[in-house]
């Protein structure tokens, strides 16, 4: 079987080489009547169906381009299959606009090396890893922002008497939070020594309903229990530079990536346990949940802000997160003078667009959060902080840790 597998790979590489040569010589057009490249392959290779011929032609045409030398060598030698090469081409088409130009060859070599030992599905799963390692600054964050625009939940349809089906589309960060919330509740729960015979999917659905029930029971009260815990490992440099990525630990999302801005947003108001790694991978700091805003602080924010502080939004306080005006990762204190209520939607927007907010006081002692919604305003404000300059009205918001 191993010998036949090797022979099959060599034969497929030879088919690609012959197709490349035929295209170079213009063979399809010389036929009577003239043929397309796909028709030519189908006519000369009786085992190729239409779909297979089209796939071979697409790969062969790509291999003819000088910029695809690495791809051509891998395919013609039989090291990488036609199917895997096609997936690699699709992945590069998606990735290339977001990669550092000098990293393109390295990414090609990585895809081809992986393709030698793994199937097309594994190559496809490498996309986010490559984007985090070789992408231009902010490219992984941009991919999360684009994915967030596709988040949806259908209104449900009845598929059997009393049984409804919903379709949920969720982003990478949303999936991490969802799995952290329902994971512990969906574990098998034996009763009086009797095993839990519920199917896996049923346990997950009932866990989701239980989480929703707890949220409804809380009403407008401050939550009395901690939020779902998400473990994220991230290098100190990546956290400070908003580069690279964090890696999730625990549950079904173990090994998956979290964008830098997602980690920073989570660090505002969730029981995130940041495991900060040094340059050699050693644990520099294992954070404590006590660093985050306490229920008492949240109540005071509810009284002060009343609702989401983003201009024009009146989402109630109980729907909001407590956001660090000067981010925790940048040294911001976990204090209500450095905090503002933001609903989930605007909390995400503030982080991704890098908006800047500060606490302003009027002549009567009233306080309100003011937002500069210029993209990148937060970075300019942080630069002023680091240089010792700041708004006179915002001094109290910028205590450093």
C-alpha positions in Angstrom: 0.0 0.0 0.0 2.8 2.4 0.8 4.5 1.6 -2.6 1.2 2.2 -4.4 0.7 5.5 -2.5 4.1 6.7 -3.6 3.4 5.6 -7.2 0.1 7.4 -7.1 1.8 10.6 -5.9 4.5 10.4 -8.6 1.8 9.8 -11.3 -0.3 12.8 -10.1 2.8 15.0 -10.2 3.5 13.7 -13.8 0.0 14.5 -14.8 0.4 18.1 -13.5 3.8 18.4 -15.4 2.2 17.2 -18.7 -0.7 19.5 -18.3 1.6 22.5 -17.6 3.6 21.6 -20.8 0.5 21.2 -22.9 -0.7 24.6 -21.8 2.7 26.2 -22.5 2.6 24.7 -26.0 -1.0 25.7 -26.6 -2.1 22.1 -27.3 -5.8 22.6 -26.4 -6.2 25.3 -29.0 -4.6 23.2 -31.7 -7.2 20.5 -31.5 -9.9 20.2 -34.1 -12.2 21.6 -33.0 -10.3 23.7 -30.5 -10.7 22.6 -26.9 -10.6 24.3 -23.5 -7.9 23.1 -21.1 -10.4 21.2 -19.1 -11.8 19.5 -22.2 -8.3 18.6 -23.3 -7.5 16.9 -19.9 -10.9 15.1 -19.9 -10.3 13.8 -23.5 -6.8 12.4 -22.7 -7.4 11.1 -19.2 -10.5 8.8 -19.0 -10.4 8.6 -15.2 -10.8 12.4 -14.7 -14.4 13.6 -14.3 -15.2 17.2 -15.1 -14.5 18.4 -11.6 -11.2 16.6 -11.4 -10.1 17.9 -14.7 -11.0 21.5 -13.7 -9.0 21.1 -10.5 -6.0 19.9 -12.3 -6.1 22.7 -14.9 -6.5 25.4 -12.1 -3.4 24.1 -10.3 -1.4 23.7 -13.6 -2.3 27.2 -14.7 -1.1 28.6 -11.3 2.1 26.6 -11.5 3.0 28.3 -14.8 3.3 31.6 -13.1 6.8 32.5 -12.0 5.7 33.7 -8.6 4.5 30.1 -7.9 7.8 28.4 -8.2 7.5 26.8 -4.7 4.0 25.5 -5.6 5.2 24.0 -8.9 8.2 22.2 -7.4 6.0 20.6 -4.8 3.2 19.5 -7.2 5.3 18.3 -10.1 7.5 16.2 -7.7 4.4 14.6 -6.3 5.1 15.8 -2.8 1.8 17.7 -2.6 -1.4 16.4 -4.1 -3.5 18.3 -6.6 -6.3 18.6 -4.1 -4.1 20.0 -1.4 -2.4 22.4 -3.9 -5.8 23.8 -4.8 -6.7 24.4 -1.2 -3.3 26.1 -0.7 -4.0 28.3 -3.6 -7.4 29.3 -2.2 -5.8 30.0 1.2 -3.1 32.1 -0.3 -5.6 34.1 -2.3 -7.3 35.0 1.0 -4.1 35.5 3.0 -1.8 37.4 0.6 -3.5 40.8 0.9 -3.0 40.7 4.6 0.6 39.3 4.8 3.8 41.2 5.1 5.2 41.1 1.5 8.5 39.6 2.7 6.7 36.7 4.3 4.9 35.4 1.2 7.6 32.8 0.3 7.8 31.6 3.9 4.1 31.1 4.0 4.2 29.2 0.7 6.9 26.9 2.0 5.0 26.3 5.2 1.9 25.4 3.3 3.8 23.0 1.0 5.7 21.4 3.9 2.4 20.8 5.8 0.7 19.6 2.6 3.3 16.8 2.2 2.2 15.1 5.4 -1.4 16.3 6.0 -4.6 16.6 4.2 -6.3 19.7 2.7 -8.4 20.2 5.8 -5.3 20.6 8.0 -3.9 23.1 5.5 -7.1 25.1 5.7 -7.0 25.2 9.5 -3.6 26.9 9.4 -5.0 30.2 8.1 -5.3 32.0 11.5 -1.9 30.8 12.7 -0.2 32.2 9.5 -2.2 35.4 9.8 -1.1 35.9 13.4 2.6 35.1 12.7 3.1 36.7 9.3 0.2 39.1 8.8 0.5 42.9 8.7 -0.1 44.7 11.9 -3.8 44.5 12.9 -4.7 41.9 10.2 -5.9 39.3 12.7 -8.0 41.9 14.5 -9.4 42.9 11.2 -10.4 39.3 10.4 -12.3 39.2 13.8 -14.0 42.5 13.0 -15.2 41.2 9.6 -16.4 37.9 11.2 -18.3 39.9 13.8 -20.4 41.4 11.0 -21.6 37.9 10.1 -22.8 37.0 13.5 -26.5 35.9 13.5 -29.1 33.9 15.3 -32.2 32.7 13.3 -35.7 33.1 14.7 -36.0 29.3 14.7 -38.2 26.8 12.9 -40.3 24.0 14.2 -38.9 20.7 12.9 -41.1 18.3 15.0 -44.0 18.9 17.3 -42.7 21.0 20.2 -39.1 20.9 18.8 -37.4 23.9 17.4 -34.2 24.4 15.5 -32.0 27.6 15.6 -29.1 28.5 13.4 -26.3 30.3 15.2 -23.3 32.0 13.5 -20.8 33.3 16.0 -17.3 34.9 15.8 -14.1 33.4 17.2 -14.3 35.5 20.4 -18.0 34.8 20.9 -17.4 31.0 20.5 -14.7 31.2 23.2 -17.1 32.9 25.7 -20.0 30.6 24.8 -17.9 27.5 25.3 -16.5 28.8 28.6 -20.1 29.5 29.8 -21.7 26.2 28.9 -18.7 23.9 29.1 -18.8 23.2 32.9 -22.6 22.9 32.8 -22.6 20.4 29.9 -20.4 17.8 31.6 -22.2 14.5 32.4 -24.0 14.8 35.8 -24.6 11.4 37.4 -27.5 11.3 39.9 -27.4 8.9 42.9 -24.7 6.8 41.2 -26.7 6.5 38.0 -24.8 7.5 34.8 -25.9 10.5 32.8 -27.2 9.0 29.6 -28.1 12.3 27.9 -26.4 12.7 24.4 -23.6 15.2 24.2 -25.6 17.7 22.1 -28.6 17.5 24.5 -26.4 18.4 27.5 -25.0 21.4 25.6 -28.4 22.7 24.7 -29.7 22.3 28.2 -26.5 24.0 29.6 -27.2 27.0 27.3 -30.8 27.3 28.5 -29.5 27.1 32.1 -27.1 30.0 31.5 -29.9 32.1 30.0 -32.2 31.2 32.9 -29.5 32.4 35.4 -29.2 35.7 33.5 -33.0 36.2 33.5 -33.1 35.5 37.2 -30.4 38.1 37.9 -32.6 40.8 36.3 -31.2 44.3 37.1 -29.2 43.1 40.0 -25.4 43.0 40.0 -24.2 39.5 39.3 -23.4 37.6 42.4 -21.2 34.9 40.8 -18.2 35.3 38.6 -18.5 35.3 34.8 -17.4 32.4 32.7 -13.6 31.9 33.1 -11.5 32.0 29.9 -7.8 31.0 30.1 -5.6 32.8 27.5 -1.9 32.6 27.1 -0.2 35.6 25.5 3.3 37.0 25.4 3.9 40.2 27.3 5.3 41.8 24.1 2.2 40.9 22.0 -0.1 42.1 24.7 1.6 45.5 24.9 2.1 45.9 21.1 -1.4 44.6 20.1 0.4 42.1 17.8 0.5 38.3 17.4 -2.3 36.5 19.2 -3.4 34.9 22.4 -4.1 31.1 22.7 -7.1 29.7 24.4 -6.8 26.9 27.0 -9.5 24.6 28.3 -12.5 23.0 26.8 -13.4 22.7 23.1 -11.5 25.9 22.2 -8.1 24.7 23.5 -5.4 25.8 21.0 -7.5 28.3 19.1 -6.4 31.9 18.8 -7.8 35.1 20.2 -6.9 38.4 18.6 -4.8 41.0 20.6 -7.7 43.4 20.8 -10.1 40.6 21.9 -7.7 39.8 24.8 -7.5 43.4 25.8 -11.3 43.8 25.7 -11.8 40.7 27.8 -9.4 42.1 30.3 -11.7 45.0 31.0 -14.6 43.1 32.6 -14.5 39.4 32.7 -12.9 36.7 34.8 -10.0 36.3 32.4 -6.9 34.7 33.9 -4.0 36.1 31.8 -1.0 33.9 31.7 1.7 36.3 30.6 4.7 34.7 29.0 8.3 36.0 28.7 10.6 35.8 25.7 11.5 32.2 26.5 8.0 31.0 27.1 8.3 31.2 30.9 5.3 32.3 33.0 5.9 35.9 34.0 2.6 36.5 35.6 -0.5 34.4 36.4 -3.2 37.0 36.9 -5.8 36.9 39.7 -9.5 37.5 39.1 -9.4 40.2 41.9 -7.8 42.5 39.4 -11.1 43.1 37.7 -13.9 45.4 38.7 -15.7 44.2 41.9 -19.5 43.9 42.2 -19.4 47.0 44.5 -17.6 49.0 41.9 -20.1 47.8 39.2 -23.0 49.1 41.4 -21.3 52.5 41.7 -20.8 52.6 37.9 -24.5 51.8 37.4 -25.5 54.7 39.6 -23.0 57.1 37.9 -23.4 56.2 34.2 -27.0 54.8 34.3 -26.6 53.2 30.8 -24.0 52.6 28.1 -21.9 55.8 27.8 -21.4 55.5 24.1 -23.0 58.6 22.4 -26.6 57.9 21.4 -26.8 54.5 23.1 -29.2 53.9 26.0 -28.6 50.2 26.6 -29.4 49.6 30.3 -26.6 49.3 32.8 -27.3 45.6 33.5 -26.4 44.9 29.9 -23.1 46.6 30.0 -19.4 45.8 30.8 -17.1 47.9 32.8 -14.4 49.3 30.4 -11.0 50.5 31.5 -10.6 54.0 30.0 -6.9 53.5 30.1 -6.6 49.8 29.3 -5.4 47.4 32.0 -2.6 46.2 29.6 -1.4 49.8 29.3 -1.2 50.2 33.1 -4.7 51.6 33.7 -6.0 51.2 37.3 -9.1 49.1 38.1 -10.9 52.1 39.6 -14.2 53.7 38.9 -12.5 57.0 37.9 -10.8 54.9 35.1 -14.0 53.1 34.1 -17.1 53.5 31.9 -20.1 51.3 31.2 -20.3 50.1 27.6 -22.7 47.6 26.0 -21.0 44.6 24.3 -21.4 46.1 20.8 -19.9 49.5 21.7 -17.3 47.9 23.9 -16.0 46.0 20.9 -16.2 49.1 18.7 -14.2 51.2 21.3 -11.4 48.6 21.3 -11.3 47.8 17.5 -11.5 51.5 16.5 -9.2 52.6 19.3 -11.6 55.3 20.6 -10.6 57.4 23.6 -12.8 58.2 26.6 -12.3 60.2 29.8 -14.2 61.3 32.8 -15.3 64.9 32.7 -16.7 66.9 35.6 -19.0 69.9 35.3 -19.2 73.0 37.6 -21.7 71.3 39.8 -19.6 68.2 40.5 -21.5 66.0 38.1 -19.5 63.4 36.2 -19.9 62.0 32.7 -17.8 60.0 30.3 -16.8 61.9 27.1 -15.7 60.0 24.0 -13.4 61.0 21.2 -14.6 58.8 18.3 -11.6 59.5 16.0 -10.1 56.3 15.0 -6.8 55.8 16.8 -7.6 58.6 19.4 -6.7 56.2 22.2 -3.2 55.7 20.9 -2.6 59.5 20.7 -3.9 60.0 24.2 -1.7 57.2 25.5 1.3 58.8 23.8 0.5 62.1 25.6 0.3 60.2 28.9 3.7 58.6 28.4 5.2 62.0 27.6 3.6 63.6 30.7 1.0 65.6 28.8 -2.7 65.2 29.2 -6.1 66.9 29.1 -6.8 68.9 32.2 -10.2 67.4 32.4 -9.1 63.9 32.2 -6.3 63.7 34.8 -8.3 61.5 37.2 -8.9 58.9 34.5 -5.3 58.2 34.0 -4.0 56.8 37.3 -1.3 54.3 36.3 -1.0 50.8 37.9 
